């Protein structure tokens, strides 16, 4: 299993062993030891950066499942949503051609980006999941995104305390992809 994301998956500001990806690895050891997790996430990664390196990462790890958690940095930089969608679609396509099932993980933008941009950004993930026929977790931070006490001082990156909630959100959509 490959986690392919940005700082939300790369455990920004905390030890790697405390992040949701490491917690996923622990859970898989107990419940699905036939899977292991590789975290190829990079803090600050955009969808363009992810697209530039996906072929090498897929070839190296040959995952059965790709958890694709990119796009937040595109949004925070105000990059065009259409370009983000195109990049994510290409990453999904290449992952599927490599034989992997994909879980697309979305996030939401702060309201200061304007209603048009934030709605378009959010809709992009649902459109991609439907069009590419992949599983979708619409918002990694669902259920706690408004609770500032669960975020680091930058108000962007969740704390260690929030990591189990992130894993819970991921697991609800990942479990059906694991099969029996």
Contact map, one row per residue, 1 for C-alpha under 8 A:
111000000000000000000000000000000011110000000000000000000000001111100000000000000000000000000000000000000000000000000000000000000000000000000000000000000000000000000000000000000000
111100000000000000000000000000000000111100000000000000000000101111100000000000000000000000000000000000000000000000000000000000000000000000000000000000000000000000000000000000000000
111110001000000000001000000000000000111110000000000000000000000001111000000000000000000000000000000000000000000000000000000000000000000000000000000000000000000000000000000000000000
011111001000000000000000000000000000001110000000010000000000000001111100000000000000000000000000000000000000000000000000000000000000000000000000000000000000000000000000000000000000
001111111100000000000000000000000000000111101000010000000000000000111100000000000000000000000000000000000000000000000000000000000000000000000000000000000000000000000000000000000000
000111111100000000000000000000000000000011111100000000000000000000001101100000000000000000000000000000000000000000000000000000000000000000000000000000000000000000000000000000000000
000011111111000000000000000000000000000011111000000000000000000000000000000000000000000000000000000000000000000000000000000000000000000000000000000000000000100000000000000000000000
000011111111000000000000000000000000000000100000000000000000000000000000000000000000000000000000000000000000000000000000000000000000000000000000000000000000110000000000000000000000
001111111111000000111000000000000000001011000000000000000000000000001000000000000000000000000000000000000000000000000000000000000000000000000000000000000000000000000000000000000000
000011111111000100100000000000000000001111100000000000000000000000000000000000000000000000000000000000000000000000000000000000000000000000000000000000000000000000000000000000000000
000000111111111101110000000000000000000000000000000000000000000000000000000000000000000000000000000000000000000000000000000000000000000000000000000000000000000000000000000000000000
000000111111110000000000000000000000000000100000000000000000000000000000000000000000000000000000000000000000000000000000000000000000000000000000000000000000100000000000000000000000
000000000011111000000000000000000000000000000000000000000000000000000000000000000000000000000000000000000000000000000000000000000000000000000000000000010000100000000000000000000000
000000000011111101100000000000000000000000000000000000000000000000000000000000000000000000000000000000000000000000000000000000000000000000000000000000000000001100000000000000000000
000000000010111111100000000000000000000000000000000000000000000000000000000000000000000000000000000000000000000000000000000000000000000000000000000000000000000000000000000000000000
000000000110011111100100000000000000000000000000000000000000000000000000000000000000000000000000000000000000000000000000000000000000000000000000000000000000000000000000000000000000
000000000000001111100110000000000000000000000000000000000000000000000000000000000000000000000000000000000000000000000000000000000000000000000000000000000000000000000000000000000000
000000000010011111110110000000000000000000000000000000000000000000000000000000000000000000000000000000000000000000000000000000000000000000000000000000000000000100100000000000000000
000000001110011111111110000000000000000000000000000000000000000000000000000000000000000000000000000000000000000000000000000000000000000000000000000000000000000100100000000000000000
000000001010000001111111000000000000000000000000000000000000000000000000000000000000000000000000000000000000000000000000000000000000000000000000000000000000000000110110000000000000
001000001000000000111111100000000000101000000000000000000000000000000000000000000000000000000000000000000000000000000000000000000000000000000000000000000000000000000010000000000000
000000000000000111111111110000000000000000000000000000000000000000000000000000000000000000000000000000000000000000000000000000000000000000000000000000000000000000000000000000000000
000000000000000011111111111000000000000000000000000000000000000000000000000000000000000000000000000000000000000000000000000000000000000000000000000000000000000000110010000000000000
000000000000000000011111111100000000100000000000000000000000000000000000000000000000000000000000000000000000000000000000000000000000000000000000000000000000000000000010000000000000
000000000000000000001111111110000001100000000000000000000000000000000000000000000000000000000000000000000000000000000000000000000000000000000000000000000000000000000000000000000000
000000000000000000000111111111000000000000000000000000000000000000000000000000000000000000000000000000000000000000000000000000000000000000000000000000000000000000000000000000000000
000000000000000000000011111111110000000000000000000000000000000000000000000000000000000000000000000000000000000000000000000000000000000000000000000000000000000000000000000000000000
000000000000000000000001111111111111000000000000000000000000000000000000000000000000000000000000000000000000000000000000000000000000000000000000000000000000000000000000000000000000
000000000000000000000000111111111111000000000000000000000000000000000000000000000000000000000000000000000000000000000000000000000000000000000000000000000000000000000000000000000000
000000000000000000000000011111111000000000000000000000000000000000000000000000000000000000000000000000000000000000000000000000000000000000000000000000000000000000000000000000000000
000000000000000000000000001111111000000000000000000000000000000000000000000000000000000000000000000000000000000000000000000000000000000000000000000000000000000000000000000000000000
000000000000000000000000001111111110000000000000000000000000000000000000000000000000000000000000000000000000000000000000000000000000000000000000000000000000000000000000000000000000
000000000000000000000000000111111111000000000000000000000000000000000000000000000000000000000000000000000000000000000000000000000000000000000000000000000000000000000000000000000000
000000000000000000000000000110011111000000000000000000000000000000000000000000000000000000000000000000000000000000000000000000000000000000000000000000000000000000000000000000000000
100000000000000000000000000110011111100000000000000000000000000000000000000000000000000000000000000000000000000000000000000000000000000000000000000000000000000000000000000000000000
100000000000000000000000100110001111110000000000000000000000000000000000000000000000000000000000000000000000000000000000000000000000000000000000000000000000000000000000000000000000
111000000000000000001001100000000011111000000000000000000000000000000000000000000000000000000000000000000000000000000000000000000000000000000000000000000000000000000000000000000000
111000000000000000000000000000000001111100000000000000000000100000000000000000000000000000000000000000000000000000000000000000000000000000000000000000000000000000000000000000000000
011100001100000000001000000000000000111110000000000000000000000000000000000000000000000000000000000000000000000000000000000000000000000000000000000000000000000000000000000000000000
011110000100000000000000000000000000011111000000000000001000000000000000000000000000000000000000000000000000000000000000000000000000000000000000000000000000000000000000000000000000
001111101100000000000000000000000000001111101000000000000000000000000000000000000000000000000000000000000000000000000000000000000000000000000000000000000000000000000000000000000000
000011101100000000000000000000000000000111111000000000000000000000000000000000000000000000000000000000000000000000000000000000000000000000000000000000000000000000000000000000000000
000011110101000000000000000000000000000011111000000000000000000000000000000000000000000000000000000000000000000000000000000000000000000000000000000000000000000000000000000000000000
000001100000000000000000000000000000000001111100000000000000000000000000100000000000000000000000000000000000000000000000000000000000000000000000000000000000000000000000000000000000
000011100000000000000000000000000000000011111110110000000000000000000100100000000000000000000000000000000000000000000000000000000000000000000000000000000000000000000000000000000000
000001000000000000000000000000000000000000011111110000000000000000000111110000000000000000000000000000000000000000000000000000000000000000000000000000000000000000000000000000000000
000000000000000000000000000000000000000000001111111000000000000000000110010000000001001100000000000000000000000000000000000000000000000000000000000000000000000000000000000000000000
000000000000000000000000000000000000000000000111111100000000000000000000000000000001001000000000000000000000000000000000000000000000000000000000000000000000000000000000000000000000
000000000000000000000000000000000000000000001111111110000000000000000000000000000000000000000000000000000000000000000000000000000000000000000000000000000000000000000000000000000000
000110000000000000000000000000000000000000001111111111000000000000000100000000000000000000100000000000000000000000000000000000000000000000000000000000000000000000000000000000000000
000000000000000000000000000000000000000000000011111111100000000000000000000000000000001101100000000000000000000000000000000000000000000000000000000000000000000000000000000000000000
000000000000000000000000000000000000000000000001111111100000000000000000000000000000000000000000000000000000000000000000000000000000000000000000000000000000000000000000000000000000
000000000000000000000000000000000000000000000000111111111000000000000000000000000000000000000000000000000000000000000000000000000000000000000000000000000000000000000000000000000000
000000000000000000000000000000000000000000000000011111111100000000000000000000000000000000100100000000000000000000000000000000000000000000000000000000000000000000000000000000000000
000000000000000000000000000000000000000000000000001111111110000000000000000000000000000000000100000000000000000000000000000000000000000000000000000000000000000000000000000000000000
000000000000000000000000000000000000000000000000000011111111000000000000000000000000000000000000000000000000000000000000000000000000000000000000000000000000000000000000000000000000
000000000000000000000000000000000000000100000000000011111111110000000000000000000000000000000000000000000000000000000000000000000000000000000000000000000000000000000000000000000000
000000000000000000000000000000000000000000000000000001111111111000000000000000000000000000000010010000000000000000000000000000000000000000000000000000000000000000000000000000000000
000000000000000000000000000000000000000000000000000000111111110000000000000000000000000000000000000000000000000000000000000000000000000000000000000000000000000000000000000000000000
000000000000000000000000000000000000000000000000000000011111110000000000000000000000000000000000000000000000000000000000000000000000000000000000000000000000000000000000000000000000
010000000000000000000000000000000000010000000000000000001111111000000000000000000000000000000000000000000000000000000000000000000000000000000000000000000000000000000000000000000000
000000000000000000000000000000000000000000000000000000001111111100000000000000000000000000000000010100000000000000000000000000000000000000000000000000000000000000000000000000000000
110000000000000000000000000000000000000000000000000000000100111111000000000000000000000000000000001100000000000000000000000000000000000000000000000000000000000000000000000000000000
110000000000000000000000000000000000000000000000000000000000011111000000000000000000000000000000001110000000000000000000000000000000000000000000000000000000000000000000000000000000
110000000000000000000000000000000000000000000000000000000000001111100000000000000000000000000000000111100000000000000000000000000000000000000000000000000000000000000000000000001000
111100000000000000000000000000000000000000000000000000000000001111110000000000000000000000000010000111100000000000000000000000000000000000000000000000000000000000000000000000000000
111110000000000000000000000000000000000000000000000000000000000011111000000000000000000000000000000001111000000000000000000000000000000000000000000000000000000000000000000000000000
001110000000000000000000000000000000000000000000000000000000000001111100000000000000000000000000000001111000000000000000000000000000000000000000000000000000000000000000000000000000
001111001000000000000000000000000000000000000000000000000000000000111110000000000000000000000000000000011100000000000000000000000000000000000000000000000000000000000000000000000000
000111000000000000000000000000000000000000001110010000000000000000011111100000000000000100000000000000001100000000000000000000000000000000000000000000000000000000000000000000000000
000000000000000000000000000000000000000000000110000000000000000000001111111000000001000000000000000000000110000000000000000000000000000000000000000000000000000000000000000000000000
000001000000000000000000000000000000000000000100000000000000000000000111111100000000000000000000000000000011100000000000000000000000000000000000000000000000000000000000000000000000
000001000000000000000000000000000000000000011100000000000000000000000111111110000000000000000000000000000000000000000000000000000000000000000000000000000000000000000000000000000000
000000000000000000000000000000000000000000000110000000000000000000000011111111111001000000000000000000000000000000000000000000000000000000000000000000000000000000000000000000000000
000000000000000000000000000000000000000000000000000000000000000000000011111111111000000000000000000000000000100000000000100000000000000000000000000000000000000000000000000000000000
000000000000000000000000000000000000000000000000000000000000000000000001111111100000000000000000000000000000100000000000000000000000000000000000000000000000000000000000000000000000
000000000000000000000000000000000000000000000000000000000000000000000000111111100000000000000000000000000000000000000000000000000000000000000000000000000000000000000000000000000000
000000000000000000000000000000000000000000000000000000000000000000000000011111110000000000000000000000000000000010000000000000000000000000000000000000000000000000000000000000000000
000000000000000000000000000000000000000000000000000000000000000000000000011111111011000000000000000000000000000000000000000000000000000000000000000000000000000000000000000000000000
000000000000000000000000000000000000000000000000000000000000000000000000011001111111000000000000000000000000000000000000000000000000000000000000000000000000000000000000000000000000
000000000000000000000000000000000000000000000000000000000000000000000000011000111111100000000000000000000000000000001001100100000000000000000000000000000000000000000000000000000000
000000000000000000000000000000000000000000000000000000000000000000000000000000011111110000000000000000000000000000000000000000000000000000000000000000000000000000000000000000000000
000000000000000000000000000000000000000000000000000000000000000000000000000000111111111000000000000000000000000000000000000000000000000000000000000000000000000000000000000000000000
000000000000000000000000000000000000000000000011000000000000000000000010010000111111111100000000000000000000000000000000000000000000000000000000000000000000000000000000000000000000
000000000000000000000000000000000000000000000000000000000000000000000000000000001111111110000000000000000000000000000000000110010000000000000000000000000000000000000000000000000000
000000000000000000000000000000000000000000000000000000000000000000000000000000000111111111000000000000000000000000000000000000000000000000000000000000000000000000000000000000000000
000000000000000000000000000000000000000000000011001000000000000000000000000000000011111111100000000000000000000000000000000000000000000000000000000000000000000000000000000000000000
000000000000000000000000000000000000000000000010001000000000000000000100000000000001111111110000000000000000000000000000000000010000000000000000000000000000000000000000000000000000
000000000000000000000000000000000000000000000000000000000000000000000000000000000000111111111000000000000000000000000000000000010001000000000000000000000000000000000000000000000000
000000000000000000000000000000000000000000000000001000000000000000000000000000000000011111111100000000000000000000000000000000000000000000000000000000000000000000000000000000000000
000000000000000000000000000000000000000000000000011001000000000000000000000000000000001111111110000000000000000000000000000000000000000000000000000000000000000000000000000000000000
000000000000000000000000000000000000000000000000000000000000000000000000000000000000000111111111000001000000000000000000000000000001000000000000000000000000000000000000000000000000
000000000000000000000000000000000000000000000000000000000000000000000000000000000000000011111111100000000000000000000000000000000001000000000000000000000000000000000000000000000000
000000000000000000000000000000000000000000000000000001100000000000000000000000000000000001111111110000000000000000000000000000000000000000000000000000000000000000000000000000000000
000000000000000000000000000000000000000000000000000000000100000001000000000000000000000000111111111111000000000000000000000000000000000000000000000000000000000000000000000000000000
000000000000000000000000000000000000000000000000000000000000000000000000000000000000000000011111111111000000000000000000000000000000000000000000000000000000000000000000000000000000
000000000000000000000000000000000000000000000000000000000000000000000000000000000000000000001111111100000000000000000000000000000000000000000000000000000000000000000000000000000000
000000000000000000000000000000000000000000000000000000000100010000000000000000000000000000000111111100000000000000000000000000000000000000000000000000000000000000000000000000000000
000000000000000000000000000000000000000000000000000000000000001100000000000000000000000000000011111110000000000000000000000000000000000000000000000000000000000000000000000000000000
000000000000000000000000000000000000000000000000000000000000011111000000000000000000000000000011111111000000000000000000000000000000000000000000000000000000000000000000000000000000
000000000000000000000000000000000000000000000000000000000000000111000000000000000000000000000011001111100000000000000000000000000000010000000000000000000000000000000000000000001000
000000000000000000000000000000000000000000000000000000000000000011110000000000000000000000010011000111110000000000000000000000000000011000000000000000000000000000000000000000000000
000000000000000000000000000000000000000000000000000000000000000011110000000000000000000000000000000011111000000000000000000000000000011110000000000000000000000000000000000011000000
000000000000000000000000000000000000000000000000000000000000000000111000000000000000000000000000000001111100000000000000000010001000011111000000000000000000000000000000000000000000
000000000000000000000000000000000000000000000000000000000000000000111100000000000000000000000000000000111110000000000000000010000000000111110000000000000000000000000000000000000000
000000000000000000000000000000000000000000000000000000000000000000001110000000000000000000000000000000011111000000000000010010000000000111110000000000000000000000000000000000000000
000000000000000000000000000000000000000000000000000000000000000000000011000000000000000000000000000000001111100000000000010000000000000001111000000000000000000000000000000000000000
000000000000000000000000000000000000000000000000000000000000000000000001000000000000000000000000000000000111110000000100110000000000000000100000000000000000000000000000000000000000
000000000000000000000000000000000000000000000000000000000000000000000001001100000000000000000000000000000011111010000100110000000000000000000000000000000000000000000000000000000000
000000000000000000000000000000000000000000000000000000000000000000000000000000000000000000000000000000000001111110000100000000000000000000000000000000000000000000000000000000000000
000000000000000000000000000000000000000000000000000000000000000000000000000000000000000000000000000000000000111111100100000000000000000000000000000000000000000000000000000000000000
000000000000000000000000000000000000000000000000000000000000000000000000000000000000000000000000000000000000011111000000000000000000000000000000000000000000000000000000000000000000
000000000000000000000000000000000000000000000000000000000000000000000000000001000000000000000000000000000000111111101100000000000000000000000000000000000000000000000000000000000000
000000000000000000000000000000000000000000000000000000000000000000000000000000000000000000000000000000000000001111111100000000000000000000000000000000000000000000000000000000000000
000000000000000000000000000000000000000000000000000000000000000000000000000000000000000000000000000000000000001011111110000000000000000000000000000000000000000000000000000000000000
000000000000000000000000000000000000000000000000000000000000000000000000000000000000000000000000000000000000000001111111000000000000000000000000000000000000000000000000000000000000
000000000000000000000000000000000000000000000000000000000000000000000000000000001000000000000000000000000000000011111111100000000000000000000000000000000000000000000000000000000000
000000000000000000000000000000000000000000000000000000000000000000000000000000000000000000000000000000000001111011111111110000000000000000000000000000000000000000000000000000000000
000000000000000000000000000000000000000000000000000000000000000000000000000000000000000000000000000000000000000000111111111000000000000000000000000000000000000000000000000000000000
000000000000000000000000000000000000000000000000000000000000000000000000000000001000000000000000000000000000000000011111111100000000000000000000000000000000000000000000000000000000
000000000000000000000000000000000000000000000000000000000000000000000000001000001000000000000000000000000001100000001111111110000000000000000000000000000000000000000000000000000000
000000000000000000000000000000000000000000000000000000000000000000000000000000000000000000000000000000000111100000000111111111000000000001000000000000000000000000000000000000000000
000000000000000000000000000000000000000000000000000000000000000000000000000000000000000000000000000000000000000000000011111111100000000000000000000000000000000000000000000000000000
000000000000000000000000000000000000000000000000000000000000000000000000000000001000100000000000000000000000000000000001111111110000000000000000000000000000000000000000000000000000
000000000000000000000000000000000000000000000000000000000000000000000000000000000000100000000000000000011100000000000000111111111000000101000000000000000000000000000000000000000000
000000000000000000000000000000000000000000000000000000000000000000000000000000000000000000000000000000000000000000000000011111111100000101000000000000000000000000000000000000000000
000000000000000000000000000000000000000000000000000000000000000000000000000000000000000000000000000000000000000000000000001111111110000000000000000000000000000000000000000000000000
000000000000000000000000000000000000000000000000000000000000000000000000000000000000100110000000000000000000000000000000000111111111110000000000000000000000000000000000000000000000
000000000000000000000000000000000000000000000000000000000000000000000000000000000000000000000000000000010000000000000000000011111111111100000000000000000000000000000000000000000000
000000000000000000000000000000000000000000000000000000000000000000000000000000000000000000000000000000000000000000000000000001111111110000000000000000000000000000000000000000000000
000000000000000000000000000000000000000000000000000000000000000000000000000000000000000000000000000000000000000000000000000000111111100000000000000000000000000000000000000000000000
000000000000000000000000000000000000000000000000000000000000000000000000000000000000000010011000000000000000000000000000000000011111110000000000000000000000000000000000000000000000
000000000000000000000000000000000000000000000000000000000000000000000000000000000000000000000000000000000000000000000000000000011111111000000000000000000000000000000000000000000000
000000000000000000000000000000000000000000000000000000000000000000000000000000000000000000000000000011110000000000000000000000011101111100000000000000000000000000000000000000000000
000000000000000000000000000000000000000000000000000000000000000000000000000000000000000000000000000001110000000000000000000000001000111110000000000000000000000000000000000010000000
000000000000000000000000000000000000000000000000000000000000000000000000000000000000000000000000000000111100000000000000000011001000011111000000000000000000000000000000000010000000
000000000000000000000000000000000000000000000000000000000000000000000000000000000000000000000000000000111100000000000000000000000000001111110000000000000000000000000000110010000000
000000000000000000000000000000000000000000000000000000000000000000000000000000000000000000000000000000011110000000000000010011000000000111110000000000000000000000000000000000000000
000000000000000000000000000000000000000000000000000000000000000000000000000000000000000000000000000000001111000000000000000000000000000011111100000000000000000000000000000000000000
000000000000000000000000000000000000000000000000000000000000000000000000000000000000000000000000000000001110000000000000000000000000000011111100000000000000000000000100110000000000
000000000000000000000000000000000000000000000000000000000000000000000000000000000000000000000000000000000010000000000000000000000000000000111111100000000000000000001100100000000000
000000000000000000000000000000000000000000000000000000000000000000000000000000000000000000000000000000000000000000000000000000000000000000111111100000000000000000000000100000000000
000000000000000000000000000000000000000000000000000000000000000000000000000000000000000000000000000000000000000000000000000000000000000000001111110000000000000000001000000000000000
000000000000000000000000000000000000000000000000000000000000000000000000000000000000000000000000000000000000000000000000000000000000000000001111111001000000000001001000000000000000
000000000000000000000000000000000000000000000000000000000000000000000000000000000000000000000000000000000000000000000000000000000000000000001111111100000000000000000000000000000000
000000000000000000000000000000000000000000000000000000000000000000000000000000000000000000000000000000000000000000000000000000000000000000000011111100000000000000000000000000000000
000000000000000000000000000000000000000000000000000000000000000000000000000000000000000000000000000000000000000000000000000000000000000000000001111111100000000000000000000000000000
000000000000000000000000000000000000000000000000000000000000000000000000000000000000000000000000000000000000000000000000000000000000000000000000111111100010000000000000000000000000
000000000000000000000000000000000000000000000000000000000000000000000000000000000000000000000000000000000000000000000000000000000000000000000000001111110000000000000000000000000000
000000000000000000000000000000000000000000000000000000000000000000000000000000000000000000000000000000000000000000000000000000000000000000000001001111110000011011000000000000000000
000000000000000000000000000000000000000000000000000000000000000000000000000000000000000000000000000000000000000000000000000000000000000000000000001111111111111001000000000000000000
000000000000100000000000000000000000000000000000000000000000000000000000000000000000000000000000000000000000000000000000000000000000000000000000000011111111111000000000000000000000
000000000000000000000000000000000000000000000000000000000000000000000000000000000000000000000000000000000000000000000000000000000000000000000000000000111111000000000000000000000000
000000000000000000000000000000000000000000000000000000000000000000000000000000000000000000000000000000000000000000000000000000000000000000000000000000111111100000000000000000000000
000000000000000000000000000000000000000000000000000000000000000000000000000000000000000000000000000000000000000000000000000000000000000000000000000100111111110000000000000000000000
000000000000000000000000000000000000000000000000000000000000000000000000000000000000000000000000000000000000000000000000000000000000000000000000000000111111110000000000000000000000
000000110001100000000000000000000000000000000000000000000000000000000000000000000000000000000000000000000000000000000000000000000000000000000000000000110111111000000000000000000000
000000010000000000000000000000000000000000000000000000000000000000000000000000000000000000000000000000000000000000000000000000000000000000000000000001110011111111100000000000000000
000000000000010000000000000000000000000000000000000000000000000000000000000000000000000000000000000000000000000000000000000000000000000000000000000001110000111111100000000000000000
000000000000010001100000000000000000000000000000000000000000000000000000000000000000000000000000000000000000000000000000000000000000000000000000000000000000011111100000000000000000
000000000000000000000000000000000000000000000000000000000000000000000000000000000000000000000000000000000000000000000000000000000000000000000000000001000000011111110000000000000000
000000000000000000000000000000000000000000000000000000000000000000000000000000000000000000000000000000000000000000000000000000000000000000000001000001100000011111111100000000000000
000000000000000001110010000000000000000000000000000000000000000000000000000000000000000000000000000000000000000000000000000000000000000000000000000000000000011111111110000000000000
000000000000000000010010000000000000000000000000000000000000000000000000000000000000000000000000000000000000000000000000000000000000000000000000000000000000000011111111000000000000
000000000000000000000000000000000000000000000000000000000000000000000000000000000000000000000000000000000000000000000000000000000000000000001011000000000000000001111111100000000000
000000000000000000010000000000000000000000000000000000000000000000000000000000000000000000000000000000000000000000000000000000000000000000011000000000000000000001111111110000000000
000000000000000000011011000000000000000000000000000000000000000000000000000000000000000000000000000000000000000000000000000000000000000000000000000000000000000000111111111000000000
000000000000000000000000000000000000000000000000000000000000000000000000000000000000000000000000000000000000000000000000000000000000000000000000000000000000000000011111111100000000
000000000000000000000000000000000000000000000000000000000000000000000000000000000000000000000000000000000000000000000000000000000000000010011100000000000000000000001111111110000000
000000000000000000000000000000000000000000000000000000000000000000000000000000000000000000000000000000000000000000000000000000000000000010010000000000000000000000000111111111000000
000000000000000000000000000000000000000000000000000000000000000000000000000000000000000000000000000000000000000000000000000000000000000000000000000000000000000000000011111111100000
000000000000000000000000000000000000000000000000000000000000000000000000000000000000000000000000000000000000000000000000000000000000000000000000000000000000000000000001111111110000
000000000000000000000000000000000000000000000000000000000000000000000000000000000000000000000000000000100000000000000000000000000000001110000000000000000000000000000000111111111000
000000000000000000000000000000000000000000000000000000000000000000000000000000000000000000000000000000100000000000000000000000000000000000000000000000000000000000000000011111111100
000000000000000000000000000000000000000000000000000000000000000000000000000000000000000000000000000000000000000000000000000000000000000000000000000000000000000000000000001111111110
000000000000000000000000000000000000000000000000000000000000000000000000000000000000000000000000000000000000000000000000000000000000000000000000000000000000000000000000000111111110
000000000000000000000000000000000000000000000000000000000000000010000000000000000000000000000000000010000000000000000000000000000000000000000000000000000000000000000000000011111110
000000000000000000000000000000000000000000000000000000000000000000000000000000000000000000000000000000000000000000000000000000000000000000000000000000000000000000000000000001111111
000000000000000000000000000000000000000000000000000000000000000000000000000000000000000000000000000000000000000000000000000000000000000000000000000000000000000000000000000000111111
000000000000000000000000000000000000000000000000000000000000000000000000000000000000000000000000000000000000000000000000000000000000000000000000000000000000000000000000000000000111
